[in-house]
Amino acid sequence: MSAEAPVDEGELVLTERRGAVAVVTMNRPRYRNAQNARMTFALDAAFSAAAADDDVHVIVLAGAGDHFSAGHDIGTPGRDIHKDFARVATQYWPHEDKAGAEAMYVREAELYLGMCRRWRELPKPTIAMVQGACIAGGLMLAWVCDLIVAADDAFFADPVLRMGIPGVEYFAHPFVMSPRLAKEFLFTGERMSAERAERIGMINRVVPRARLVEETLAVADRIAAMPRFGVALAKKAINQAEDRMGMRDVMDATYALHHLAHAHNALTTEDHLAGQDAKSMAKGLK
């Protein structure tokens, strides 16, 4: 498998210790922390290291710069959609030399759905610290975290229906909000403010942007003081409850629909994204 880097951007993920808290930061601020494969694998390595560190009790996920994450990388110079990497997070095989639907299905099963499921099941509590844009693939990263603390300038959106795709791969929409709101969220592709996201229960807290780090770390420190094994068991219990309510099955079923849409686009338009790119997607956001 190739590990060739198309663009040298330095460290794409940074980890900082704040007492018993590990702050894992996506570090592509120039591209609003758009997630290429290299960053995603670096995130997986950072989460795994924090989970294995006996002195880390809580993990905070952050994004450098003005935005948490603009989603999957669909057009930066560092885009690496056709590259395989040495570490695999699922049982699938390399995708780089595969054709047709197999290449995209295997890639996204590993990088998107598979990674997010792994991170959701980390035995330590996780907190997403969100500012600015949290769009599409950015939602997936926030939603896998146990808590979400957002700045008052944060906004959330999943505009991928513009591509003819029924939502991002980690399809938590009807579980993090009501089904009726999930339909509005997807059908319109409009931004949801942090204020509204808190009101509907999708996020835990909204704080002033200037106090985002302070407030998030205060929550993390409070959790870090709780019995570690007890927190892990409570997290497992709630995750199991979500799964018994159908979350895992819904994601599996929707992942198949997601790739039906990719295949349809590839057959009827210029590419699997229906000709959309970062600029055209951003233009549709209000």
PyMOL commands that set and color helices and strands:
alter all, ss='L'
color gray80, all
select helices_A, chain A and resi 29-31+37-52+100-120+137-143+160-163+173-176+179-188+194-199+209-224+228-244+247-268+278-283
alter helices_A, ss='H'
color red, helices_A
select strands_A, chain A and resi 13-18+21-26+58-63+126-130+133-135+147-151+155-157+192-193+205-207
alter strands_A, ss='S'
color yellow, strands_A
deselect
rebuild
show_as cartoon
